[in-house]
């Protein structure tokens, strides 16, 4: 599925609507340049899961955990990880693919050795201009 979004509100709404189809165990891989809307999309997913906490980018913490919704949300930002072993050594890989949670991973490439054993959904966000993004979603 390809869609053009002309505002961050549309990106958020897409995430919100996507959340209604999530049952737990899903892993959503987010690709796109910095600032293209990956965290906005995650905020929409969180809202759709009825998560009450404020959703913040996990750039410096690598993972944020949210437990207040109908499913838990594990939000990863793997940008600063050097390799998949680093995620395994720190126990981060233990949070991937749990049945009672949704895992959203920004910058997932470094984690592909771990993720190859999972059925992941991929969302790509691409800048078209200052306000517009093309979103490609592999369902």
Secondary structure by P-SEA (a helix, b strand, c coil): cbbbbccaaaaaaaaaaaaaaccccbbbbbbccccccaaaaaaaaaaaacccccccccccccbbbbccccbbbbbbbccccccaaaaaaaccccccccccbbbbbcccccccccccccbbbbbbbbbccccbbbbbbcc
